[in-house]
Amino acid sequence: QVHLVESGGGLVQAGGSLRLSCAASGTLFGGNTMGWYRQAPGKQRELVADITSEGSTKYTDSVKGRFTISRDNDGNTVYLHMAGLKPEDTGVYYCQIKRVYWPTYSSWGQGTQVTVSS
């Protein structure tokens, strides 16, 4: 079982920056993908960015050029550096880890609130 612990959310003014962290623990295997999703009030959860064990990244169009996802050297912690924040970035941000090859697994963090004031 994989456990995720997130940190780094908060309240920031538009144009500001925040860094989210997500640490994974438990029985981990390489070849996984860690990502950040967000859910705004009344909206569905959406992918913000993800990164594979090999370092390949993917971003949703609305955050390209503003957000950067990265992993530390042991691959068990993922970061999301958010710059140029906009009010529409407000939401609960969730970390996910998944492995689609055997042994497969998927776990979610508890979520961290990000609020951007105008």
N, C-alpha and C positions, 0 to 999 in steps of 0.2 A: 504494500500500500504506500502511496506517495502523499505526503502532506506539504501544503504550500502555506507560507506566511507572508503576507503583503505588508508594506509600510510606505509612508511618504505622501499620502494624500493630504489635502487641506484646502484652505481658502486663499485665493490669489487674485490680484487684479488683472484685468485684461492686459495682455502684453507681457505678463510675467512668466516665470518658469517654475517647474516642479520636477522632482525626480522620484519615480516610484521604484520600489525594490520588491522582489519576490524570491524568497529562498525556498528551495525544495529539499525535502529530506525523506528518508525511507529507502526502499529498494529501487534504485534507479539504474537504467540501462542507457547506453548511448543510442544514437539514432532517434532521439526524440525531438519534439518541437515545443518550445515554450512561447506563450503569446499573451498579449493583453487585449481584453475585450472591455467594452463599456456599455452601460445601459443608462440612458437618460429617462427621466420620468415619462411614463406613457409610451415609451418606445421599446422596440426589441433590442436585445443584446447584439452588439455588432463587433466584429474584429477590428481592432485598431492597428495592431502590428504583431508579427510573430517572427521567430528566428529559430532555425534548425541547429542541431548539434554542430553542423559543419559551418555555421555562420551565415547561411543564406537568409535574407530578410525579405519581408513583405509588409507593405503599408497600405492602409486604405487611402484613397485619393485625398481626402480632406485634411490629412495630417502630413502628407509628404512635404519635405522641406522644413518642417517645424518639429517633428518628433523623431527621436532616434532610439532604436531598441538595441540592446547589447547583452552579452552574457559574460560572466567572469570566466577565468581560466579553467576552473574545475567543471564549468558548465551547469552548476547547480543553482546559480542565482542569475536572474534576469532583471534588467533595468529598463525603464522607459524614461528617457529624458524628454521633457515636454517644454518647448519654448514658444514664444509668441502665442500664448494661450488666448483663446476666444471664449466668450460666454457659451457658445454652442459646444464647447468641449466639456461642459459640466455633466457629471454623471457619476455612477459608481463604476469603478474600474476593477475588473477581475483578472486575476492571473490564471492561466491554464497551462498544464503540461500534458502532452499526449504522445503516445507511441503507437503507430499503426501496424507495426510488424510484431510478431510474437517475441517476447511476451507483451501483449498489448496492455495499455493502461491509459486512463484519462482522469485527471483530478483538477479541481477548481479551488482557488483561494476563497477567503471569506468576503473579499471586496473591500475597497477603500474609496472613500468619497473624495471627489475633486470638484470644487466649486469655483467658477471663474466669474468674478463680478465685473460689470461694465462700468 
